[in-house]
Amino acid sequence: RLQWILLEPTRRKEETQAGCGDPSGRPCLRDPFPERRHHDPGKGSSSSYDNGFPTGDHELFTTFSWDDQKVRRVFIRKVYTILLIQLLVTLGVVALFTFCDPVKDYVQANPGWYWASYAVFFATYLTLACCSGPRRHFPWNLILLTIFTLSMAYLTGMLSSYYNTMSVLLCLGITALVCLSVTVFSFQTKFDFTSCQGVIFVLLMTLFFSGLILAILLPFQYVPWLHAVYAVLGAGVFTLFLAFDTQLLMGNRRHSLSPEEYIFGALNIYLDIIYIFTFFLQLFGTNRE
């Protein structure tokens, strides 16, 4: 996310200086961010992209005009269908770890499974985010996404097992309301969140350094107000990311995902929702005795 946010303005400036606005729509630079598939809806056809890149590089850009409303609707429907399945699986795991005492006691007594799940989560996330081949080709994309979802569901479920049942239910409800509101707002508003890379970068850096300070202080002394500030900031930042990633699906914004990137689109929004839930859990949750 940071690399894409920081270097996008430089890329656009270089394109302007190189005369990229000619009628052919021929791009002048390779896309430095393969993990974020985007295009400018106002520029040329797919053939100009095929001619403007070395072999294989044209696949980084969409060959689809977002003026085709039918393809656009199919793409968005596919993303949200995958997302719904991911959330239902995660909700089931969280409910199991929260309400079933034997399962809760087992996962808390065996932290090795947590670290193993974290390693699997990290490996599958890097593969899906950085490698276009596995992310685009069936069935590997769905297999990797399934493994990623199960590992993330385990991490979220284990975190929830340490909190009071009512706190978990409360945070689930708040997360659902916030995410639904942000999604509807992102589809309806004329404001373009995809053009706010600078603001997102500043907030993300603030969140990072707040977490770093919290991690340094935690072994010596727990600071409740600093933890609360960190949780509020984290929930706010990932709410903004949810709006950002939602508008990447729409196609009528400054940046948009290729219709081939339905796995990546679902992956981003799923992570945004999970992080919002975990930050709300830190903010409103009450630990079990």
C-alpha positions, 0 to 999 in steps of 0.5 A: 500500500505504501509503495503505491501511495508514495510513487503514484504522483511521481509516475503521473508526473513522468507520464505528463513530461513524456507526452503520455496524453497523445491521442493513441493513449499509449502509456510510457511507463511500466506499471510499478505496482502489479498488486494494484491493477488500475487504469484511467477510464478516459484513455485509449483502447486495449490495443494501445496497451498491447503495443506499449509494453514488452511481452507479458507487461500488458497483462498488468493493465485492464483490457476492459472498458468500464463503460460496459455496465454489464461486465462491471456489475458481474465483476462487483457481484463476483467480488462481493460473493467471495467476500460474503463467503469469507465473512461467513467462514470467519464468523463461524470460526469466531462463534465456535471459539467464543461459545464453545468452551472446550475449543476455546480452552484448547486454542488458548492452551496451544499458542503454537497453532496461532503462530503457525496460522500467522505464518500461513496467513503471511505467506498466502497474503504475499503470494496473492498480493505480489504474484499475478499468476497464482492470483488470476489462474483458477483453481490456484487463486481459490485454493490460496484464498481459501487457505488465507481465509482459514488462517485469518479466521483462526487468528481472529477467532483466537483473539476473540476467545480472550474477550467477553462474549457480549463484547464480541457480539457488540463489536461484530454489530458495530463492525457490520453497521460501520462497514455497511454504511461506508460501503453504501456511502462509497458507492453513492458519493461523488468524492473520490477516495482513490485520489487521497493517497497522501492522506492515507499515507500520513494516517498509516504512518501515524498508526505505525509509529503509534503501534511501535511506541505501544509495543516498546512501552508494553513490556514496562508499563501498560498505558490504557489511554495510548492503547485506546488512541491506537485502537481509534486511529486504527479503526479510522485508518482501515475504515478509510481503506475500506472506502478506498478499496470499495471505490477501486471496484467501481471503475468510474474513479481515478483508479480502478481494478481490472475485472480479472482482479476479483480475488485481489479486490475481495482480499483487500476488502476482507482484510479491511473488515477484519482489521476494523473488527479487531480494532473495535475489539481492542477499543470496546472489548472486555477481557474474560476473567 
